[in-house]
Amino acid sequence: MTDPAEATPPRRRTQRERREATVGKLVDATIAAISEVGYARASVQEICRRAGVSHGGLFRHFETRLDLVVAAAEEVGRRLAANFWEQVGPVAERGATPHEVLRAIRAACRSPLNLVWFEVLVAARTDAPLRARLAPTVDALGEEIYLTALRIPAVAAQPVETRQAVVSSVLHIFDGETFANAVRPGHDLDEKRLEVAASLYRVPVAGD
């Protein structure tokens, strides 16, 4: 006797589901292409090849390559924000030392996705349309990271007037380190940079 479950044909995906699946493939392919061959070589042809989508299929969902790149950057921003807390949250919540928290922040900054983010930002420096389109995403990621950092006791304990500057400075140290190491690794200064980053955090005393 035939099992009714085996006799039931698989449900056909809706048009919306098919569209979302194709868009997801294109966004993932764009992120992978920028990561592996760089922004300049992440052409429409390269992206379509990786996604298994025709040129016509791409342009049915995105009017231009710029639209696709912006969508990919937005997704990278979302993933970076999530990765930041995944790396730092468990360490911060168990009452780790500032040095341990900073090591976790460094690990978050060393995500391969951060290099994709840098690639797009560098391209935006001389590409005015890309720069304008990315501005809201850059602002949103910065705000999300800062609000997430406030959940770290060592950060929340900092004076309000310097807290955001300290968070930004630490991130810039580790971001720059990540970018430089991708070109020419120089890990001999890693521990010294960690000490410099730790020195930015002062422990408030009574009366501060």
N, C-alpha and C positions, 0 to 999 in steps of 0.2 A: 504494500500500500504506500502510495506517495505521501511523503511528509508535506502537509499544507504549507509549511514555512519555505520548503524548497520550491513549491509550485508558484509561490507569489513572486512576480517579477520585481526587480529592484525599482524603487521609486525614482522617477526621472527628476533631475534637478530643475528648479525653477530658473527662469531667465535671470532673476536677480542673483541666485546662487552661482550660476555660471559666470555672470559678470564679476561678482566678488572674487571668485576663484581665479579668473584671468588677471584681474587687477592685482591680486596678491602675488601671483607668479611674476608679473612685470616688476612690481616693487621689490620683491626679493631678488630678482635677477639684476636689477639696477644696483642694489646694495652690494651684491656679490661682485658685480663687474667693477664698481668703483674700488672695492676692497682689494681686488686681485690685479687689475690692470690700470687703475687710476682713473680719475675723472675724465681727463682728455680722451682716453681711449675707450671709455664706456659709451660707445656710439649706439645709435638705434639698432644697427645691424647686430652688434655684440649682445645687446640686451635681448633682442628678439631670439637670437640663437640660444641663449641661456634659458630663456623662459619657454621656448618651444611655441612661440606665438608669431604669427606673420606680421609684417609691417602694417598691413591693413588692420589687423586685430589690435595692434598697439594704438593706432590713431583713431580707432573707434572708441577708445576709453580715455585717451589723453590727446588733446589737440596738438601739443608740441612736446618735444623732448624736455623742455623747461618744466612743463606741468608735471611730467613724470619724475623728474629729478626733485622737484619740490615735495611731491608726495612721498618719495623715498626718504628725503631729509626729515620730514615730519615723523615718519615711522622710526627712523634712527633715533630721533629725539625721544620718542616714547620709550624705546627699548633702553636707551642710556639712562633715563630717569629711573626705570624699573630696576636696571642692573645696579645702579648706585645703592639703592636701599638693600637689595639682595646681598651685596657685598658688605656693606657697612652696618646695616641694621642688627644682625645677630651679634656682631662684635660690640656695638655700642650698648645694646640692651643688657648685656651681661656685666656691665660696669667695667669694661676694659680700660686700660691706661690710654692716655692721649697718643702715645707712640703706636699702640696696637690699632687704635682707630685710624691713625694716619696711614698705617700700612694697608688697611682695608680700603681707604680712599684711594691710595695709589693703585691698588689692584683694580678698582673700578675704572680708574683713568686709563689703565692699560688694556681695556677691552678693545678687541679689533674694531668694534663699531666706532670707537672714538677716532680712529684713524680715518674711517669713512667720513665722519663729521668734519675732520680737519680738511680733507680733500675738497669737500664742498665749500667750506668757508674760504679756503685759499682761492678757489675759482671765483667766488663771489667778490673778492677784493677788487677784481678788474672787470667784473661783469655786472653792470648796474641793474639790469632787469632781475638777475638772479639774487643780487644783494637785497633789492627791494622786496622780492617775494619771500626771502628767507627771514627777514627782520622779525615777523611775529613768532616764528618758530624758535629763533635764537633767544628772544625775550622770554618765551614760555619755558624753554628748557632751563634757562638761568634761574627763573623764579622757582621752578619745581625743585631744582637741585638745592637752592637756598632753603626753601621751606622744609625739605627733607633733612638737610643738615641741622636745622634747629631741633630736630628730634634727638640729636646727639647731646648728652649732658654737657660735655666739654665745650661744645659750641654755644649752647643756650646760656652757659654761665658767663660768656664774654660780655663786656660792656656793650650796650646797645649801639652806641655811636660808632664803634669800630667792628662790630660783629660781621656785617656783610662784607666789609673790606678784607677781613681775615679769611673768611670762607673763599672769597674770590682769589685771594693771593695764593692760598694753598693749592687750589685747583689749577691755577696758572703754572705753579711750579711743577706739578705732576703732569699736566697736559704737555708742557714744553719738553719735559723729560721723555715722555712717551713718544712724541713726534721726533725728537732728536735721535732717540735710540732706534727708531724704525729705519733710520738712514745709516747711522753709525753707532752701534752699541757702545756705551761707556759706563758700565755699571760700577766702576771704581768710586764714583761720587755719590752713589745711591744713599748710603748711610749718612753722609754729611748733609745731603739735601734734606733728609728726614729730620735731622737735628735743626736745620734752618727753619723748616716748616713748623716744628714743635715750638721753636722759640717765639713764634707769632702768637701763641696761646699763653696768656698770663692768667694766673689764678687770682681772681678778685679777692681782696681782703676786706674785712669790716671797715665801713666808712667810704669805700670806693663809690 
